[in-house]
Amino acid sequence: MSYDIGIPAFNEERNIANLLTNIFNQEKNENYTLKSIIIVSSGSTDRTVEIVNRIAKDKPFVKLIIEDERKGQASAYNLILKNSIADYVVIMDADIRLFENSINELLKLINHEGIGAVGGHSLPILYSNHFMNNISMIFYCFHNLFSILYQPKISGKFFALKNGIIKKIPLNINCSDAYIQILTDLKNFTIKYSKIATIIAVPPQTITEFIKEQRRIYTGHFQLQKITGQMTKTTSFIYLLKLIIKSFRYFIIKKKIHYLLAFIFLKLISNCLSYYDVIRGNYRPIWEVIESTKKVELKNVKLKLKNQ
């Protein structure tokens, strides 16, 4: 079985070299052959292109595609899918770190008949702001629990896709990962979620940026409902309410109920702003940059998997 890795990148000079080293150090498996690593640098104005070109001299399977300007996630995904020739493509953000053997864990699940896509398990790196650390932990916890309890889902941070299921994503799409999930399901392929294939990611470090990110995500999901007639269950506030009820006792015991209430308040604000965007038809396929995540450098540390 062969696979490619696709990485959209915008101004990732702090992280791209460490991520590539992280990928190179993943445990090898004779059943899975890595064909190429396709990096799409979309309008980068820093040293991202220079760094990737330097690494590619010694690693010719590292392929760089340059977009002179930012055209959105859908455009980057399309270039990855167009240039991928392997059986599967593993797509990941540039500002993450992989736990050991995480790629193999994704491939292990997707290498079955009828499986179209597999989502990974994401954790936030707790950086500096104590309040936002707790908000981020709640968001990621609910995000992962949702996939376990209600509907396996994929996240653009880290997922695997059977090549050929999705050939092209409309450029006006806001949430390309959700679009891939909906079309994979509509084509009668099964979506799985791995609790073991784990990555860490940098969450927004400010309240304003958290709202900005959540607003974009929800606006994108409403856009998909309008285009495809389908919507993932994550958009329904009913499921969020179920998760809140299930976890309420935990937050009381840990004396963190105020963080849960703050999280709910921020989500409500984000949703209201999303409804406003939908009314105006403001879907913004080219995202506003979350600046605080660009300032964090994730070192090349070895992150060990544990059975979860």
Phi, psi and omega in degrees: 000136180245155178212152171248160174243132178242133183226106170287140183216136172224116179050060182247037181297335179285335192238336192296321180293318179294322179295317180297319175299319177302318179292315180300328183273359177297146181298136180278148177224123185297343179279343185237123181250121177280118180276309183202157171247114184257114180251125177253109177269110186260096175068025181296137180245005179255212185264016182304310182297316180300316182294315181295318179299322179296317180291322183295337178298324179266341181235083186296346177281355174275115183250132180249128174243128184250124168259126185295336178221158178292125180241004177102163182298321182300319179296316179296315178300318181298320179293323177295312181295323180295323186264357178276129181243001184275177179292324183225156175233129177257118183252137181213154173289160180278341184255048176232170168229139182269135166291157183301139175069012184295320180297315178300324180294322175296313183295326179300322181281320187282342182279053176222148180298133177092348179273125183258327182206152178224128177265148179265176183258119185253140175232147178272146169276129182271112194259287187223314188278114185299317180298311182291332174303313181292321177297316180295319179298319179295315180299311182293323178297312179295321180300314181288320179297324179301316180294329181281319189267327191239309185205115176302131182224162177251151176236141180299346179295324184190110178203163177242144183225136174291125185295139177100341179294313178246118181265326182204141179251131177304137187292343180274359182289133181277312182249093183294324181295319178293324177298316178299318180297314182296314181290325176299318178292317180296334178271013174066030170261149180273143176251132180244164178229131180257123175280350185259324180288094193247142173228160168248145182226162179266113178277165175304141185260358179229158178299315181301317181287328175298314178297318180301316181292314180294323178299314180298316182298311183291322177300319179297322179293321177293324176299317181295323177298321180292322185279315188257344185079003181241156177212136177290153183295342181298335182286337182284125179292342179298318181289324175297319179298321178298318179293322178296316180297316181297327186259359188301317182297321179301314182292328176293314180299318182278000180058043180234025182297330181292329176289322177297317179296321178295320178299314179300317180299315180294323177294321179296318177299314180300316180296318180298318178294326177295316177302321178297318178297319181296317179300321181276350184071029183263089187261344172043074179295336175264110188290151167289137183289133173273094191300322186296331180286339179281345184268356182261128177257115178272113182291163180275080180257154180271116182254120186266138178283146171233149175296131186245000000 
